Amino acid sequence: MRRYKLLITSRDDLVFSERAATLGSHGSLDYIPGAALLGWCASRLYSNMEKHQGYEVFHSGKVRFGNGFLVHPGSGEMGIPMPLCMYQRKGDGEDGLAQNYITEERWPKGNQVKPIKDGYLFKSTSMGNYERLVPRMTMRMKTAINFSTGRAEQGQLFGYQGIEAGQRFESWIEIDDDVETPEIADRIKSCFDSEILLGRSRSAQYGRACVEWEDHPDSPDSMEQNSQTIGDECRLLLVADLAISSSGMDGRLELWPGVSIDPVRSFVNYRRYSPYNAKRRCYDLERLVMTKGSVLTVKIGSAVNRTVFLKRLCRGLGFYIESGLGRVILNPSILNETQLDFSSEPTPVNRRTESMHTGRPDHELISWLENQSNSAEGKSMDIVLAEKAVKKLSNRYKEARDYAGKPDGHRVGPGPSQWGRVKEAGINYRTDRSQLFRVLFEDDNCICGKDDPDWSAITFEGNEMISFSEWLRRRLDSKEINCHGDVVTIIGRRAAKVAQKQERKAERNQ
C-alpha cells in the first residue's frame, strides 16, 4: 500500500454542510471531508478514464481519500478528534479537567457534566498532557440578488457557517498495491499542482485552497506499525464517520462477522446527511453514520481471524471507505487516561493568511494596511494573554479560601465591583502604562492597595504565597503585551464574572 500526505492551507473560508436540510440554521463540518478531495480529482480525471478504471479509482475502495484534520500551528502535528467519552463540568469552559467516562472514574455526585463534542487533541510537550484546539469558524449572512431590480431577492436570505481562512489541515491518500490503473499516483498528484476549490459556493467567495504533496510510498499504516495482539475485547476510536448496516432479524449493528458492539460501554453520536453529487446535479441517498469521535467497545468472537480483521481496520470499516469513512484507531492510549488536563498554555494562532505573492509593492496604501494588520495581530495576542491570565483565577479563589480556613462558597478576595474598577482603569488609561500602574498599584488610594483586605488576601502560585494584588501585577509584567490597557480591561471584565460566581455560591450556602 502506498500512502501520500496532503497539507492543505485554506485561502478562503471553506463551507462543508453538516446536513442537506435548507430549514433551520446552517452548520459546517470543522474538517475537510475526503469526499471533497475525491470529487475534485474525479472532476478532472473521470472523463479521461475507461469505465472500469473510473470504478477502480473512485468507487472500489482501493484508492482512499482521507479527511483533512486541523494541524497544530506550532508543532505541525495533526490532531485527533475529541473522544466523546470525555466529560467536563458545566461552567468550566474550554480549559480545565476532562474526566474519561470509559474508565471507572466519575465526577462526584452533584456536579453537572456535559460531553465535549468538538475540538482536536494534541500531545502537549510542555505540560506532558494534551492540548485542545478548536478550528476557527465563521458565520456570514447572504442574500440572492434580483438582477432585474438590482435589489435583494425577497425570501432569499440565508447564512453560511464555514472554516475560517488561513488554517492548515492534513489529509492523506492511500493506494492499494493491486490497483491496475497506470500511473494513478502521478495523475492524482497532477490534480493538486495548482490552487483547488473545495466545498460549497465555490463560484463566489468560498473554497480556495492550496495543497502541498508529500510522497511516503513505503510508509506503513500506523496500526500495522504498532501491530498489537487483539484479544476478545478492544476499543475503537472513530477518527472519521462510520457507515455500517444491521445484520440479522434483531437489527444489531455488526462491524465485521463475529465482531459486535457493546452498547453499554460505547459512546456514540449520529448524524444523517445526503451528499451532493455535482456530476449528476442531485443528492445521493441519505446516509446515517456514527460521527467521528465516537468510542466503540467491541467484542470479538473466537472464530474471527485476528490478522484479517486488523488488516481491515487499517483500510477502514463499513461503507464509503473511498471517501475516508470508516477510519479508526485501535486501543488508543488516550482512552487509558482517567483525566485530561486542558489548562496548559494555549498556542497563539497566527490569523494572517499566507500571501499569494512574494514581492511587496512600495506604496503608501500597502504600508498603511500592514500597520493595520500588525495592530490587529497585536490586539489578538493581548486577548490570548488576558484570557490565559483569567483561566486559573477560580483556582486562586479556592486556594485563598483553603488558606483562610473558609468553607466552599465563602468569598475571599476581590469582588465583582473591585474588578469593575480595574476594568475602568484599563479603559481610562489605555495608552498610558505608567499612569495605569500608578492608579492600580502605586498611589495612596490605589485600586489594588496592600492595605485592602480583599486585594491582600493570600493565595498561591505554585508553592509561593502571593496576594491577589501581586497576582495581577505579575500578569501585567509580561513583555509580550502590546497594550496594557486592553489587557487590564479584558482581565477586569472576565475576572468580575469569576467573582460573581463566587458570590452566587456564597448566597446559596447562606
C-alpha positions, 0 to 999 in steps of 0.5 A, spaced: 500 500 500 502 506 498 500 512 502 501 520 500 500 526 505 496 532 503 497 539 507 492 543 505 492 551 507 485 554 506 485 561 502 478 562 503 473 560 508 471 553 506 463 551 507 462 543 508 454 542 510 453 538 516 446 536 513 442 537 506 436 540 510 435 548 507 430 549 514 433 551 520 440 554 521 446 552 517 452 548 520 459 546 517 463 540 518 470 543 522 474 538 517 475 537 510 471 531 508 475 526 503 469 526 499 471 533 497 478 531 495 475 525 491 470 529 487 475 534 485 480 529 482 474 525 479 472 532 476 478 532 472 480 525 471 473 521 470 472 523 463 479 521 461 478 514 464 475 507 461 469 505 465 472 500 469 478 504 471 473 510 473 470 504 478 477 502 480 479 509 482 473 512 485 468 507 487 472 500 489 475 502 495 482 501 493 484 508 492 482 512 499 481 519 500 482 521 507 479 527 511 483 533 512 484 534 520 486 541 523 494 541 524 497 544 530 500 551 528 506 550 532 508 543 532 505 541 525 502 535 528 495 533 526 490 532 531 485 527 533 478 528 534 475 529 541 473 522 544 466 523 546 467 519 552 470 525 555 466 529 560 467 536 563 463 540 568 458 545 566 461 552 567 468 550 566 469 552 559 474 550 554 480 549 559 480 545 565 479 537 567 476 532 562 474 526 566 474 519 561 467 516 562 470 509 559 474 508 565 471 507 572 472 514 574 466 519 575 465 526 577 462 526 584 455 526 585 452 533 584 456 536 579 453 537 572 457 534 566 456 535 559 460 531 553 465 535 549 463 534 542 468 538 538 475 540 538 482 536 536 487 533 541 494 534 541 500 531 545 502 537 549 510 537 550 510 542 555 505 540 560 506 532 558 498 532 557 494 534 551 492 540 548 485 542 545 484 546 539 478 548 536 478 550 528 476 557 527 469 558 524 465 563 521 458 565 520 456 570 514 449 572 512 447 572 504 442 574 500 440 572 492 440 578 488 434 580 483 438 582 477 432 585 474 431 590 480 438 590 482 435 589 489 435 583 494 431 577 492 425 577 497 425 570 501 432 569 499 436 570 505 440 565 508 447 564 512 453 560 511 457 557 517 464 555 514 472 554 516 475 560 517 481 562 512 488 561 513 488 554 517 492 548 515 489 541 515 492 534 513 489 529 509 492 523 506 491 518 500 492 511 500 493 506 494 492 499 494 498 495 491 493 491 486 490 497 483 491 496 475 490 503 473 497 506 470 500 511 473 494 513 478 499 516 483 502 521 478 495 523 475 492 524 482 498 528 484 497 532 477 490 534 480 493 538 486 499 542 482 495 548 482 490 552 487 483 547 488 476 549 490 473 545 495 466 545 498 460 549 497 459 556 493 465 555 490 463 560 484 463 566 489 467 567 495 468 560 498 473 554 497 480 556 495 485 552 497 492 550 496 495 543 497 502 541 498 504 533 496 508 529 500 510 522 497 511 516 503 510 510 498 513 505 503 510 508 509 506 503 513 499 504 516 500 506 523 496 500 526 500 495 522 506 499 525 504 498 532 501 491 530 498 489 537 495 482 539 487 483 539 484 479 544 476 478 545 475 485 547 478 492 544 476 499 543 475 503 537 476 510 536 472 513 530 477 518 527 472 519 521 464 517 520 462 510 520 457 507 515 455 500 517 448 496 516 444 491 521 445 484 520 440 479 522 432 479 524 434 483 531 437 489 527 444 489 531 449 493 528 455 488 526 462 491 524 465 485 521 462 477 522 463 475 529 465 482 531 459 486 535 458 492 539 457 493 546 452 498 547 453 499 554 460 501 554 460 505 547 459 512 546 456 514 540 453 520 536 449 520 529 448 524 524 444 523 517 446 527 511 445 526 503 451 528 499 451 532 493 453 529 487 455 535 482 456 530 476 449 528 476 446 535 479 442 531 485 443 528 492 445 521 493 441 517 498 441 519 505 446 516 509 446 515 517 453 514 520 456 514 527 460 521 527 467 521 528 469 521 535 465 516 537 468 510 542 466 503 540 467 497 545 467 491 541 467 484 542 470 479 538 468 472 537 473 466 537 472 464 530 474 471 527 481 471 524 485 476 528 490 478 522 484 479 517 480 483 521 486 488 523 488 488 516 481 491 515 481 496 520 487 499 517 483 500 510 477 502 514 470 499 516 463 499 513 461 503 507 464 509 503 471 507 505 473 511 498 471 517 501 475 516 508 469 513 512 470 508 516 477 510 519 479 508 526 484 507 531 485 501 535 486 501 543 488 508 543 492 510 549 488 516 550 482 512 552 487 509 558 487 516 561 482 517 567 483 525 566 485 530 561 488 536 563 486 542 558 489 548 562 496 548 559 498 554 555 494 555 549 498 556 542 497 563 539 494 562 532 497 566 527 490 569 523 494 572 517 493 568 511 499 566 507 500 571 501 499 569 494 505 573 492 512 574 494 514 581 492 511 587 496 509 593 492 512 600 495 506 604 496 503 608 501 496 604 501 500 597 502 504 600 508 498 603 511 494 596 511 500 592 514 500 597 520 493 595 520 494 588 520 500 588 525 495 592 530 490 587 529 495 581 530 497 585 536 490 586 539 489 578 538 495 576 542 493 581 548 486 577 548 490 570 548 494 573 554 488 576 558 484 570 557 490 565 559 491 570 565 483 569 567 483 561 566 486 559 573 483 565 577 477 560 580 483 556 582 486 562 586 479 563 589 479 556 592 486 556 594 485 563 598 479 560 601 483 553 603 488 558 606 483 562 610 480 556 613 473 558 609 468 553 607 466 552 599 462 558 597 465 563 602 468 569 598 475 571 599 478 576 595 476 581 590 469 582 588 465 583 582 465 591 583 473 591 585 474 588 578 469 593 575 474 598 577 480 595 574 476 594 568 475 602 568 482 603 569 484 599 563 479 603 559 481 610 562 488 609 561 489 605 555 495 608 552 498 610 558 502 604 562 505 608 567 499 612 569 495 605 569 500 602 574 500 608 578 492 608 579 492 600 580 498 599 584 502 605 586 498 611 589 495 612 596 488 610 594 490 605 589 485 600 586 489 594 588 492 597 595 496 592 600 492 595 605 485 592 602 483 586 605 480 583 599 486 585 594 491 582 600 488 576 601 493 570 600 493 565 595 498 561 591 502 560 585 505 554 585 508 553 592 509 561 593 504 565 597 502 571 593 496 576 594 491 577 589 494 584 588 501 581 586 497 576 582 495 581 577 501 585 577 505 579 575 500 578 569 501 585 567 509 584 567 509 580 561 513 583 555 509 580 550 503 585 551 502 590 546 497 594 550 496 594 557 490 597 557 486 592 553 489 587 557 487 590 564 480 591 561 479 584 558 482 581 565 477 586 569 471 584 565 472 576 565 475 576 572 468 580 575 464 574 572 469 569 576 467 573 582 460 573 581 460 566 581 463 566 587 458 570 590 452 566 587 455 560 591 456 564 597 448 566 597 446 559 596 450 556 602 447 562 606 
